Amino acid sequence: MSKTKLTINSNGSVRVEGDFEIVDSQGNVYGLQGREVLGICRCGQSANKPFCDGAHRNHFEHDAKAFDLPPMKSR
């Protein structure tokens, strides 16, 4: 199985590519109809949440730049 790739788009959605499933908080699976690429809303303005519908255009700014997280804390 190949890796699932998430791309954090500047001023936009999270693009999900690969072999994945998406479930709600109760564990119910969204019917993705065979899609292997889609966008997840980050701005909260989509009428089709959790999926992106482009409603963020000109209303959401975030310049996505990768960085390293600090080391995990031991439990």
DRENKE-514147 format. One record per residue: residue number from 1; x, y, z of N, C-alpha, C in turn. Coordinates in steps of 0.02 Angstrom, whole numbers, plus 50000, padded with zeros to 5 digits. Example, Ala and Ser with C-alpha at 12.3 -4.5 7.8 and 13.67 -1.06 7.14 Angstrom:
# DRENKE-514147
<seq 1 | n_px 50660 | n_py 49716 | n_pz 50390 | ca_px 50615 | ca_py 49775 | ca_pz 50390 | c_px 50660 | c_py 49835 | c_pz 50390>
<seq 2 | n_px 50642 | n_py 49888 | n_pz 50354 | ca_px 50684 | ca_py 49947 | ca_pz 50357 | c_px 50645 | c_py 50002 | c_pz 50394>
***
This chain:
# DRENKE-514147
<seq 1 | n_px 50043 | n_py 49941 | n_pz 50000 | ca_px 50000 | ca_py 50000 | ca_pz 50000 | c_px 50045 | c_py 50062 | c_pz 50000>
<seq 2 | n_px 50029 | n_py 50110 | n_pz 49957 | ca_px 50068 | ca_py 50172 | ca_pz 49955 | c_px 50047 | c_py 50218 | c_pz 50012>
<seq 3 | n_px 50091 | n_py 50266 | n_pz 50026 | ca_px 50076 | ca_py 50314 | ca_pz 50078 | c_px 50020 | c_py 50361 | c_pz 50057>
<seq 4 | n_px 49983 | n_py 50384 | n_pz 50106 | ca_px 49935 | ca_py 50437 | ca_pz 50095 | c_px 49972 | c_py 50503 | c_pz 50102>
<seq 5 | n_px 49961 | n_py 50549 | n_pz 50056 | ca_px 49996 | ca_py 50613 | ca_pz 50057 | c_px 49946 | c_py 50668 | c_pz 50072>
<seq 6 | n_px 49962 | n_py 50710 | n_pz 50122 | ca_px 49923 | ca_py 50769 | ca_pz 50138 | c_px 49965 | c_py 50830 | c_pz 50121>
<seq 7 | n_px 49937 | n_py 50875 | n_pz 50081 | ca_px 49971 | ca_py 50937 | ca_pz 50063 | c_px 49932 | c_py 50995 | c_pz 50092>
<seq 8 | n_px 49965 | n_py 51036 | n_pz 50133 | ca_px 49934 | ca_py 51095 | ca_pz 50163 | c_px 49942 | c_py 51152 | c_pz 50113>
<seq 9 | n_px 49889 | n_py 51169 | n_pz 50079 | ca_px 49892 | ca_py 51221 | ca_pz 50027 | c_px 49891 | c_py 51290 | c_pz 50058>
<seq 10 | n_px 49935 | n_py 51334 | n_pz 50034 | ca_px 49932 | ca_py 51404 | ca_pz 50056 | c_px 49864 | c_py 51433 | c_pz 50038>
<seq 11 | n_px 49834 | n_py 51469 | n_pz 50084 | ca_px 49770 | ca_py 51502 | ca_pz 50074 | c_px 49715 | c_py 51454 | c_pz 50051>
<seq 12 | n_px 49718 | n_py 51391 | n_pz 50073 | ca_px 49668 | ca_py 51344 | ca_pz 50049 | c_px 49662 | c_py 51281 | c_pz 50090>
<seq 13 | n_px 49642 | n_py 51229 | n_pz 50057 | ca_px 49623 | ca_py 51165 | ca_pz 50088 | c_px 49684 | c_py 51122 | c_pz 50104>
<seq 14 | n_px 49669 | n_py 51065 | n_pz 50136 | ca_px 49717 | ca_py 51011 | ca_pz 50143 | c_px 49699 | c_py 50961 | c_pz 50087>
<seq 15 | n_px 49746 | n_py 50951 | n_pz 50042 | ca_px 49736 | ca_py 50904 | ca_pz 49986 | c_px 49757 | c_py 50835 | c_pz 50011>
<seq 16 | n_px 49713 | n_py 50786 | n_pz 50004 | ca_px 49725 | ca_py 50717 | ca_pz 50025 | c_px 49729 | c_py 50674 | c_pz 49962>
<seq 17 | n_px 49784 | n_py 50636 | n_pz 49956 | ca_px 49794 | ca_py 50593 | ca_pz 49898 | c_px 49815 | c_py 50524 | c_pz 49920>
<seq 18 | n_px 49792 | n_py 50473 | n_pz 49886 | ca_px 49814 | ca_py 50405 | ca_pz 49900 | c_px 49758 | c_py 50359 | c_pz 49920>
<seq 19 | n_px 49776 | n_py 50309 | n_pz 49960 | ca_px 49728 | ca_py 50260 | ca_pz 49984 | c_px 49707 | c_py 50280 | c_pz 50054>
<seq 20 | n_px 49645 | n_py 50303 | n_pz 50063 | ca_px 49623 | ca_py 50327 | ca_pz 50128 | c_px 49548 | c_py 50319 | c_pz 50134>
<seq 21 | n_px 49524 | n_py 50323 | n_pz 50196 | ca_px 49453 | ca_py 50330 | ca_pz 50209 | c_px 49445 | c_py 50386 | c_pz 50259>
<seq 22 | n_px 49387 | n_py 50417 | n_pz 50259 | ca_px 49373 | ca_py 50471 | ca_pz 50305 | c_px 49311 | c_py 50451 | c_pz 50345>
<seq 23 | n_px 49316 | n_py 50458 | n_pz 50411 | ca_px 49260 | ca_py 50440 | ca_pz 50455 | c_px 49241 | c_py 50500 | c_pz 50498>
<seq 24 | n_px 49178 | n_py 50502 | n_pz 50520 | ca_px 49156 | ca_py 50555 | ca_pz 50564 | c_px 49172 | c_py 50537 | c_pz 50637>
<seq 25 | n_px 49152 | n_py 50578 | n_pz 50683 | ca_px 49170 | ca_py 50567 | ca_pz 50754 | c_px 49139 | c_py 50504 | c_pz 50784>
<seq 26 | n_px 49088 | n_py 50477 | n_pz 50751 | ca_px 49057 | ca_py 50415 | ca_pz 50775 | c_px 49085 | c_py 50354 | c_pz 50738>
<seq 27 | n_px 49131 | n_py 50365 | n_pz 50693 | ca_px 49161 | ca_py 50310 | ca_pz 50656 | c_px 49125 | c_py 50291 | c_pz 50591>
<seq 28 | n_px 49075 | n_py 50330 | n_pz 50572 | ca_px 49039 | ca_py 50318 | ca_pz 50510 | c_px 49082 | c_py 50341 | c_pz 50451>
<seq 29 | n_px 49085 | n_py 50299 | n_pz 50399 | ca_px 49127 | ca_py 50313 | ca_pz 50341 | c_px 49091 | c_py 50357 | c_pz 50291>
<seq 30 | n_px 49126 | n_py 50410 | n_pz 50268 | ca_px 49100 | ca_py 50452 | ca_pz 50214 | c_px 49105 | c_py 50413 | c_pz 50148>
<seq 31 | n_px 49053 | n_py 50416 | n_pz 50107 | ca_px 49054 | ca_py 50383 | ca_pz 50042 | c_px 49091 | c_py 50427 | c_pz 49992>
<seq 32 | n_px 49152 | n_py 50410 | n_pz 49977 | ca_px 49194 | ca_py 50451 | ca_pz 49934 | c_px 49188 | c_py 50434 | c_pz 49860>
<seq 33 | n_px 49147 | n_py 50383 | n_pz 49843 | ca_px 49134 | ca_py 50365 | ca_pz 49774 | c_px 49197 | c_py 50353 | c_pz 49733>
<seq 34 | n_px 49246 | n_py 50321 | n_pz 49765 | ca_px 49307 | ca_py 50302 | ca_pz 49729 | c_px 49360 | c_py 50356 | c_pz 49723>
<seq 35 | n_px 49348 | n_py 50414 | n_pz 49751 | ca_px 49398 | ca_py 50468 | ca_pz 49745 | c_px 49463 | c_py 50449 | c_pz 49779>
<seq 36 | n_px 49518 | n_py 50466 | n_pz 49747 | ca_px 49585 | ca_py 50456 | ca_pz 49775 | c_px 49619 | c_py 50522 | c_pz 49789>
<seq 37 | n_px 49586 | n_py 50577 | n_pz 49772 | ca_px 49611 | ca_py 50645 | ca_pz 49785 | c_px 49551 | c_py 50688 | c_pz 49804>
<seq 38 | n_px 49557 | n_py 50727 | n_pz 49857 | ca_px 49506 | ca_py 50775 | ca_pz 49875 | c_px 49534 | c_py 50827 | c_pz 49922>
<seq 39 | n_px 49496 | n_py 50880 | n_pz 49934 | ca_px 49517 | ca_py 50934 | ca_pz 49978 | c_px 49474 | c_py 50936 | c_pz 50041>
<seq 40 | n_px 49508 | n_py 50945 | n_pz 50097 | ca_px 49474 | ca_py 50953 | ca_pz 50162 | c_px 49476 | c_py 51027 | c_pz 50181>
<seq 41 | n_px 49419 | n_py 51054 | n_pz 50201 | ca_px 49412 | ca_py 51124 | ca_pz 50219 | c_px 49455 | c_py 51141 | c_pz 50280>
<seq 42 | n_px 49491 | n_py 51197 | n_pz 50277 | ca_px 49527 | ca_py 51223 | ca_pz 50335 | c_px 49499 | c_py 51289 | c_pz 50359>
<seq 43 | n_px 49459 | n_py 51323 | n_pz 50318 | ca_px 49436 | ca_py 51390 | ca_pz 50335 | c_px 49370 | c_py 51391 | c_pz 50373>
<seq 44 | n_px 49331 | n_py 51337 | n_pz 50369 | ca_px 49267 | ca_py 51334 | ca_pz 50402 | c_px 49210 | c_py 51365 | c_pz 50363>
<seq 45 | n_px 49223 | n_py 51389 | n_pz 50302 | ca_px 49171 | ca_py 51423 | ca_pz 50263 | c_px 49136 | c_py 51379 | c_pz 50212>
<seq 46 | n_px 49159 | n_py 51318 | n_pz 50202 | ca_px 49130 | ca_py 51273 | ca_pz 50153 | c_px 49059 | c_py 51254 | c_pz 50171>
<seq 47 | n_px 49016 | n_py 51252 | n_pz 50122 | ca_px 48948 | ca_py 51228 | ca_pz 50132 | c_px 48946 | c_py 51152 | c_pz 50128>
<seq 48 | n_px 49002 | n_py 51121 | n_pz 50114 | ca_px 49007 | ca_py 51049 | ca_pz 50105 | c_px 49057 | c_py 51018 | c_pz 50154>
<seq 49 | n_px 49062 | n_py 51047 | n_pz 50215 | ca_px 49111 | ca_py 51023 | ca_pz 50264 | c_px 49102 | c_py 50949 | c_pz 50277>
<seq 50 | n_px 49154 | n_py 50911 | n_pz 50286 | ca_px 49223 | ca_py 50932 | ca_pz 50295 | c_px 49261 | c_py 50943 | c_pz 50230>
<seq 51 | n_px 49227 | n_py 50941 | n_pz 50173 | ca_px 49260 | ca_py 50946 | ca_pz 50109 | c_px 49262 | c_py 51018 | c_pz 50085>
<seq 52 | n_px 49315 | n_py 51035 | n_pz 50050 | ca_px 49324 | ca_py 51103 | ca_pz 50024 | c_px 49279 | c_py 51114 | c_pz 49963>
<seq 53 | n_px 49246 | n_py 51172 | n_pz 49960 | ca_px 49206 | ca_py 51190 | ca_pz 49901 | c_px 49231 | c_py 51255 | c_pz 49870>
<seq 54 | n_px 49289 | n_py 51280 | n_pz 49893 | ca_px 49318 | ca_py 51341 | ca_pz 49865 | c_px 49292 | c_py 51405 | c_pz 49897>
<seq 55 | n_px 49250 | n_py 51401 | n_pz 49948 | ca_px 49221 | ca_py 51460 | ca_pz 49980 | c_px 49274 | c_py 51505 | c_pz 50012>
<seq 56 | n_px 49333 | n_py 51479 | n_pz 50025 | ca_px 49386 | ca_py 51516 | ca_pz 50058 | c_px 49417 | c_py 51571 | c_pz 50014>
<seq 57 | n_px 49407 | n_py 51567 | n_pz 49949 | ca_px 49440 | ca_py 51613 | ca_pz 49903 | c_px 49432 | c_py 51685 | c_pz 49926>
<seq 58 | n_px 49489 | n_py 51718 | n_pz 49934 | ca_px 49493 | ca_py 51789 | ca_pz 49954 | c_px 49469 | c_py 51802 | c_pz 50025>
<seq 59 | n_px 49459 | n_py 51749 | n_pz 50065 | ca_px 49436 | ca_py 51758 | ca_pz 50134 | c_px 49478 | c_py 51719 | c_pz 50185>
<seq 60 | n_px 49531 | n_py 51687 | n_pz 50163 | ca_px 49570 | ca_py 51644 | ca_pz 50207 | c_px 49643 | c_py 51651 | c_pz 50189>
<seq 61 | n_px 49684 | n_py 51670 | n_pz 50238 | ca_px 49755 | ca_py 51678 | ca_pz 50224 | c_px 49796 | c_py 51637 | c_pz 50272>
<seq 62 | n_px 49837 | n_py 51594 | n_pz 50243 | ca_px 49886 | ca_py 51557 | ca_pz 50282 | c_px 49940 | c_py 51534 | c_pz 50234>
<seq 63 | n_px 50000 | n_py 51559 | n_pz 50243 | ca_px 50056 | ca_py 51541 | ca_pz 50201 | c_px 50086 | c_py 51477 | c_pz 50228>
<seq 64 | n_px 50069 | n_py 51421 | n_pz 50199 | ca_px 50091 | ca_py 51356 | ca_pz 50224 | c_px 50166 | c_py 51345 | c_pz 50211>
<seq 65 | n_px 50204 | n_py 51339 | n_pz 50263 | ca_px 50276 | ca_py 51326 | ca_pz 50261 | c_px 50291 | c_py 51269 | c_pz 50309>
<seq 66 | n_px 50325 | n_py 51218 | n_pz 50285 | ca_px 50341 | ca_py 51160 | ca_pz 50328 | c_px 50392 | c_py 51179 | c_pz 50382>
<seq 67 | n_px 50385 | n_py 51147 | n_pz 50440 | ca_px 50432 | ca_py 51157 | ca_pz 50495 | c_px 50435 | c_py 51093 | c_pz 50536>
<seq 68 | n_px 50485 | n_py 51087 | n_pz 50578 | ca_px 50492 | ca_py 51028 | ca_pz 50622 | c_px 50457 | c_py 51041 | c_pz 50688>
<seq 69 | n_px 50418 | n_py 50994 | n_pz 50710 | ca_px 50387 | ca_py 50997 | ca_pz 50776 | c_px 50440 | c_py 50984 | c_pz 50829>
<seq 70 | n_px 50431 | n_py 51008 | n_pz 50891 | ca_px 50477 | ca_py 50991 | ca_pz 50944 | c_px 50471 | c_py 50917 | c_pz 50960>
<seq 71 | n_px 50522 | n_py 50888 | n_pz 50992 | ca_px 50518 | ca_py 50817 | ca_pz 51010 | c_px 50457 | c_py 50803 | c_pz 51053>
<seq 72 | n_px 50430 | n_py 50743 | n_pz 51048 | ca_px 50373 | ca_py 50722 | ca_pz 51088 | c_px 50394 | c_py 50719 | c_pz 51162>
<seq 73 | n_px 50348 | n_py 50738 | n_pz 51205 | ca_px 50360 | ca_py 50733 | ca_pz 51277 | c_px 50349 | c_py 50661 | c_pz 51299>
<seq 74 | n_px 50392 | n_py 50637 | n_pz 51344 | ca_px 50381 | ca_py 50569 | ca_pz 51370 | c_px 50323 | c_py 50570 | c_pz 51418>
<seq 75 | n_px 50289 | n_py 50514 | n_pz 51421 | ca_px 50230 | ca_py 50509 | ca_pz 51463 | c_px 50247 | c_py 50486 | c_pz 51531>
***
